Amino acid sequence: MELTRFLPAAAVMAGVTYLVRAVPFGLIQRKITNRFLRSLLFYIPYAVLAAMTFPTVFYCTSDPLPSLVGTAAALVFAWRGSGMVSVALAACAAVGLTLLLQA
């Protein structure tokens, strides 16, 4: 991409990113007391992260079976209250074992 097209595009993207994060601080001067709105704002980062990463889980291997087994293992470990590292290790181990058994 040419530098004359890249710099304006990068400036617009930086401006939009800044405005999306800065405008709420400028508009909202007092503490949010609405329980629903506070709950909504609390869970937005988790929902966005899940929406970005979850679909990729099923395309990380050429066969969907190891992905499904890893997702199932992660859900079971998460449901039982394990930490994030334990859940990730269990999912990776389940995918690895499934791949080894398929070979």
Order of alpha helices (4+ residues) and beta strands (2+ residues): alpha-alpha-alpha-alpha
